[in-house]
């Protein structure tokens, strides 16, 4: 939910008021405000041409075990002498503490916050964003401030968002489009087909096991999450267009798309489907339960499933690489690769208007300026306007991610909250 214009003092007050009651906030409000103000100022700077991005851990160094290890806890590296917590110090330290793997540590000293050193966490905390079955380690309930871009601050406790500022607006929740009902409904037919085919394969088994639709959907979701993050990490932007399989027709033109590089529609182009059925078969074979879901897949530590998951993530890399070429990558709703370098025909009419969704299901909409966006977004709008059952995912060069779809005949976009 969005809450009026805000700056660090408003965020500090909001965090204090909404901190989880089961783990009381021990940091003084004055010091939290001090940390947020310094982090905000640092976010507006750059270091040797690189944007200032970091995570700031507000916990005493002695609260972290000396035996901590990355991806399970942290490897804490304590300086011989602490340093003042200032925007300049945060800017200078940011290259040494990559957002994805490390944090700057600070603690109260003589009623002031001072930097005690560096904590290396490893990337396991990124699992929800990057996709995968890994459990997210929780090693502190103290505040961690995320600075992910100019003026973009978030405060988290044990991985959960407490409050954030984005584009000068206070947020009390992050928008994860993957959790929306409307996105799931776009793929319900394809998931049901997979479920039915798996049931046929199980017909000859003495103790057949069905698969839940949630498992079928989550595997594809994880692949797409990873692809989006890889595109963001490359900093070149990209666009993915997803359409119904029955609309993939014609040697060159696909319903308003000019496809420069088209793949032969053989098994390699549909490798994801092959891997998905192998995953479902492996999960079903490992149990005597009547049905299996995501929890069964996530808890199975077999080497076979580990290899299959890595194969799926390598397809994420393929998708990201293909999206690097000018134009869009085109996929069907079974995540089959149709082609890349696609241009949305300028002959397709632009929608009369475009709406921005303020909530996950698009119940709150505000009009948006069609001309106040780049060429990728305008192309996505034309595509969705022509393909009412299609989906466009646009990744901007600055790392922003938008999902574009048709709702009740209107073109609507959602800004995906992304971290890092």
KOLLO-702743 format. One record per residue (C-alpha): x, y, z; residue in one letter. Coordinates in steps of 0.05 Angstrom, whole numbers, plus 5000, padded with zeros to 4 digits. Layout:
N
      u      v      w   pati
      X      Y      Z      A
...
This chain:
420
      u      v      w   pati
   5000   5000   5000      X
   5024   5071   4984      X
   5025   5125   5037      X
   5037   5198   5018      X
   5105   5233   5006      X
   5157   5211   5056      X
   5230   5220   5076      X
   5275   5185   5128      X
   5241   5216   5190      X
   5172   5191   5167      X
   5201   5122   5152      X
   5235   5120   5220      X
   5170   5135   5256      X
   5132   5084   5214      X
   5184   5030   5227      X
   5183   5044   5302      X
   5106   5040   5304      X
   5102   4976   5262      X
   5162   4937   5287      X
   5144   4864   5301      X
   5119   4859   5373      X
   5149   4790   5384      X
   5220   4817   5375      X
   5222   4888   5405      X
   5263   4941   5371      X
   5323   4956   5417      X
   5353   5012   5375      X
   5334   5082   5399      X
   5287   5120   5351      X
   5338   5177   5347      X
   5392   5129   5323      X
   5345   5095   5273      X
   5329   5163   5243      X
   5404   5179   5242      X
   5419   5115   5204      X
   5362   5124   5154      X
   5383   5197   5140      X
   5455   5177   5127      X
   5434   5119   5084      X
   5386   5163   5044      X
   5440   5215   5031      X
   5489   5161   5010      X
   5437   5132   4961      X
   5439   5196   4922      X
   5514   5191   4909      X
   5559   5147   4867      X
   5629   5120   4876      X
   5675   5120   4814      X
   5613   5122   4769      X
   5579   5064   4806      X
   5512   5075   4840      X
   5516   5070   4916      X
   5480   5006   4938      X
   5490   4971   5004      X
   5457   4937   5064      X
   5468   4968   5132      X
   5463   4921   5192      X
   5445   4957   5257      X
   5467   4907   5310      X
   5524   4904   5360      X
   5583   4865   5334      X
   5584   4822   5397      X
   5513   4799   5380      X
   5541   4760   5321      X
   5579   4695   5335      X
   5653   4693   5317      X
   5641   4624   5287      X
   5587   4648   5239      X
   5591   4625   5167      X
   5562   4656   5103      X
   5495   4629   5079      X
   5480   4603   5149      X
   5499   4665   5190      X
   5552   4716   5175      X
   5627   4721   5175      X
   5639   4784   5216      X
   5702   4824   5203      X
   5713   4875   5259      X
   5755   4937   5247      X
   5810   4954   5298      X
   5775   5021   5309      X
   5704   5040   5293      X
   5687   5095   5244      X
   5632   5147   5243      X
   5567   5129   5208      X
   5561   5182   5154      X
   5537   5185   5082      X
   5609   5194   5057      X
   5634   5134   5097      X
   5576   5091   5070      X
   5591   5113   4999      X
   5665   5097   5005      X
   5652   5029   5036      X
   5597   5008   4987      X
   5644   4978   4934      X
   5674   4932   4987      X
   5606   4906   5009      X
   5567   4881   4948      X
   5493   4887   4961      X
   5481   4814   4945      X
   5531   4784   4993      X
   5555   4832   5047      X
   5533   4885   5097      X
   5562   4945   5133      X
   5556   4935   5208      X
   5541   4992   5256      X
   5526   4997   5330      X
   5512   5050   5383      X
   5574   5079   5417      X
   5567   5139   5465      X
   5497   5154   5439      X
   5521   5154   5367      X
   5521   5102   5312      X
   5590   5080   5290      X
   5612   5030   5238      X
   5645   4969   5269      X
   5662   4932   5205      X
   5636   4885   5152      X
   5591   4824   5155      X
   5593   4775   5097      X
   5526   4739   5092      X
   5531   4703   5026      X
   5474   4704   4975      X
   5426   4653   5007      X
   5380   4709   5032      X
   5364   4724   4959      X
   5327   4658   4947      X
   5256   4688   4946      X
   5277   4738   4893      X
   5324   4696   4852      X
   5282   4633   4854      X
   5301   4566   4883      X
   5284   4518   4940      X
   5337   4543   4988      X
   5314   4560   5058      X
   5329   4632   5077      X
   5375   4635   5138      X
   5352   4680   5195      X
   5409   4702   5240      X
   5384   4769   5268      X
   5319   4806   5283      X
   5354   4873   5287      X
   5342   4925   5232      X
   5376   4917   5164      X
   5370   4978   5119      X
   5370   4962   5044      X
   5395   5018   4998      X
   5380   4993   4928      X
   5379   5057   4887      X
   5374   5133   4891      X
   5324   5149   4946      X
   5304   5076   4953      X
   5306   5051   5025      X
   5275   4991   5058      X
   5279   4967   5130      X
   5273   4893   5143      X
   5271   4848   5204      X
   5289   4774   5195      X
   5278   4783   5120      X
   5209   4813   5127      X
   5194   4884   5103      X
   5174   4933   5158      X
   5173   4996   5116      X
   5205   5027   5055      X
   5212   5091   5014      X
   5209   5087   4938      X
   5203   5148   4893      X
   5188   5191   4954      X
   5129   5148   4975      X
   5124   5107   5039      X
   5108   5034   5026      X
   5083   4984   5078      X
   5087   4925   5031      X
   5124   4905   4968      X
   5088   4885   4905      X
   5106   4814   4883      X
   5066   4803   4819      X
   5084   4729   4821      X
   5038   4722   4881      X
   4977   4752   4845      X
   4915   4712   4827      X
   4909   4745   4759      X
   4978   4721   4737      X
   4964   4650   4759      X
   4898   4651   4722      X
   4935   4667   4656      X
   4969   4599   4658      X
   4914   4556   4689      X
   4900   4519   4623      X
   4972   4501   4612      X
   4982   4478   4684      X
   4919   4435   4680      X
   4946   4403   4616      X
   5012   4386   4651      X
   4974   4358   4710      X
   4931   4314   4664      X
   4991   4289   4624      X
   5027   4271   4688      X
   4966   4233   4712      X
   4967   4192   4648      X
   5041   4176   4659      X
   5024   4153   4729      X
   4967   4108   4706      X
   5014   4049   4700      X
   5046   4058   4769      X
   5022   4013   4825      X
   5013   4073   4872      X
   4999   4133   4827      X
   5015   4203   4853      X
   4982   4266   4827      X
   5014   4334   4827      X
   4984   4398   4853      X
   4976   4457   4806      X
   5016   4499   4854      X
   5078   4455   4843      X
   5071   4460   4767      X
   5065   4535   4772      X
   5120   4548   4822      X
   5173   4512   4781      X
   5160   4558   4722      X
   5156   4618   4768      X
   5224   4604   4796      X
   5254   4600   4726      X
   5223   4666   4706      X
   5245   4700   4771      X
   5317   4679   4758      X
   5314   4703   4686      X
   5288   4771   4706      X
   5343   4780   4758      X
   5397   4760   4708      X
   5370   4811   4658      X
   5370   4864   4713      X
   5441   4845   4733      X
   5466   4855   4662      X
   5440   4927   4663      X
   5420   4927   4590      X
   5346   4917   4598      X
   5302   4870   4559      X
   5232   4848   4543      X
   5197   4781   4546      X
   5131   4770   4510      X
   5088   4710   4528      X
   5031   4687   4484      X
   4983   4629   4475      X
   5012   4570   4439      X
   4955   4570   4387      X
   4975   4640   4366      X
   5045   4619   4347      X
   5035   4614   4271      X
   5065   4637   4206      X
   5138   4633   4184      X
   5158   4705   4201      X
   5101   4745   4230      X
   5066   4725   4295      X
   5003   4767   4301      X
   5035   4835   4298      X
   5106   4812   4315      X
   5164   4817   4266      X
   5209   4760   4289      X
   5281   4766   4266      X
   5307   4701   4296      X
   5258   4644   4300      X
   5273   4576   4331      X
   5255   4509   4301      X
   5199   4481   4344      X
   5233   4417   4366      X
   5248   4388   4434      X
   5307   4434   4452      X
   5263   4495   4442      X
   5215   4463   4491      X
   5267   4436   4539      X
   5233   4469   4599      X
   5173   4423   4589      X
   5218   4362   4588      X
   5253   4383   4652      X
   5186   4399   4686      X
   5159   4329   4674      X
   5225   4298   4698      X
   5219   4339   4762      X
   5146   4318   4773      X
   5164   4245   4761      X
   5223   4248   4810      X
   5182   4282   4865      X
   5125   4232   4855      X
   5173   4172   4856      X
   5202   4193   4923      X
   5137   4187   4961      X
   5077   4142   4973      X
   5030   4202   4982      X
   4970   4209   4937      X
   4990   4279   4915      X
   5052   4323   4919      X
   5062   4398   4921      X
   5116   4450   4926      X
   5134   4432   4998      X
   5151   4361   4975      X
   5197   4388   4921      X
   5229   4440   4967      X
   5245   4388   5021      X
   5273   4335   4975      X
   5349   4340   4978      X
   5364   4286   4927      X
   5421   4297   4878      X
   5375   4283   4819      X
   5328   4340   4837      X
   5387   4386   4851      X
   5413   4373   4781      X
   5344   4383   4750      X
   5335   4449   4786      X
   5402   4473   4762      X
   5383   4454   4691      X
   5320   4496   4698      X
   5362   4555   4722      X
   5409   4547   4663      X
   5348   4557   4619      X
   5338   4622   4658      X
   5407   4643   4635      X
   5389   4625   4563      X
   5326   4669   4568      X
   5366   4727   4597      X
   5419   4721   4543      X
   5368   4721   4487      X
   5334   4782   4517      X
   5399   4820   4510      X
   5389   4827   4435      X
   5350   4887   4409      X
   5277   4868   4407      X
   5238   4820   4450      X
   5244   4747   4468      X
   5179   4710   4450      X
   5156   4650   4490      X
   5092   4610   4492      X
   5054   4597   4557      X
   5088   4530   4565      X
   5154   4570   4567      X
   5174   4543   4499      X
   5223   4588   4462      X
   5192   4615   4398      X
   5246   4666   4377      X
   5281   4730   4395      X
   5297   4798   4366      X
   5222   4809   4357      X
   5195   4877   4339      X
   5124   4895   4357      X
   5096   4921   4292      X
   5085   4996   4292      X
   5022   4981   4253      X
   4990   4954   4316      X
   4947   5008   4347      X
   4968   5037   4414      X
   4916   5033   4470      X
   4874   5095   4481      X
   4899   5095   4553      X
   4942   5056   4601      X
   4931   5044   4675      X
   4980   5033   4732      X
   4959   4983   4785      X
   4969   5006   4856      X
   4952   4938   4887      X
   4969   4866   4871      X
   4903   4848   4837      X
   4894   4913   4799      X
   4832   4935   4837      X
   4862   5005   4847      X
   4883   5037   4782      X
   4908   5106   4763      X
   4918   5131   4691      X
   4989   5135   4665      X
   5020   5176   4610      X
   5032   5131   4550      X
   5084   5177   4520      X
   5124   5186   4584      X
   5158   5118   4577      X
   5212   5086   4534      X
   5204   5047   4469      X
   5202   4979   4505      X
   5142   5000   4547      X
   5105   5029   4488      X
   5117   4965   4449      X
   5092   4924   4508      X
   5029   4966   4510      X
   5015   4954   4436      X
   5028   4880   4443      X
   4981   4871   4501      X
   4929   4915   4468      X
   4930   4866   4409      X
   4940   4802   4450      X
   4890   4808   4506      X
   4911   4739   4532      X
   4985   4755   4529      X
   5036   4780   4579      X
   5095   4828   4572      X
   5151   4833   4622      X
   5194   4895   4612      X
   5262   4904   4647      X
   5290   4974   4642      X
   5364   4991   4640      X
   5358   5020   4709      X
   5333   4953   4736      X
   5259   4970   4741      X
   5211   4913   4724      X
   5140   4921   4697      X
   5088   4868   4682      X
   5037   4888   4629      X
   4971   4852   4617      X
   4900   4864   4595      X
   4846   4869   4648      X
   4774   4878   4627      X
   4795   4905   4560      X
   4844   4956   4590      X
   4920   4955   4587      X
   4947   4953   4658      X
   5018   4951   4685      X
   5046   4931   4752      X
   5114   4954   4778      X
   5147   4894   4809      X
   5183   4908   4874      X
   5253   4881   4864      X
   5310   4866   4911      X
   5366   4875   4902      X
